[in-house]
């Protein structure tokens, strides 16, 4: 399995250009390292949109799905620094998915990420998962390194912003991740979904993101 994890936290947001430099400084100098240091977190990857919205996207891999509702993670959420609170309050259009990695094919990570957001029909999860599995063959797609399916937990997938209590029809959405070597490799893989009658009505959004940087637990300073 290319992702050495069972759980993944996906966050995506826009930020007013007025505060964007401060947002990036905070993410790069405090937030990523702080999250990767939590027990059970393995790595984090940070992206910026080449094509799609919101502009920024981050992925956090965890040893198990339960880590994303663990005492250690809940403590981190309840103990945000003042710098974190100031930046989180400025998030716009936030997406926060607390997900299980249920399918993963290929080996390694690419410099580019294609992402397709799906909204499963009621009672159709097993059928949709089987259909997705049939499209997951990165070895037949030039420039595609690996492909992954994330299935959100609707109870845990809430934004950290002030509108977290609002009903969100997308809380239980799924995400197809396409790890690729360049932006030109993504469309062929994405077409397996966008051009497929079984998936087309379920697609909410799609996009292509460029990797900014990543951080693994082993990169952290020894304490």
Secondary structure, 3 states (H helix, E strand, C coil): CCCCCCEEEEEEEECCHHHHHHHHHHHHHHHHHHHHCCCCEEEEEEEEEEECCCCEEEEEEECCHHHHHCHHHHHHHHCCCHHHHHHHCCCEEEEEEEEEEEEEEECCCCCEEEEEEECCCCCCHHHHHHHHHHHCCHHHCCCEEEEEEEEECCCCCCCCCCCCCCCCCCCCCEEEEEEECCHHHHHHHHHHHHCCHHHHCCEEEEEEEEEEEEEEHHHCCCC
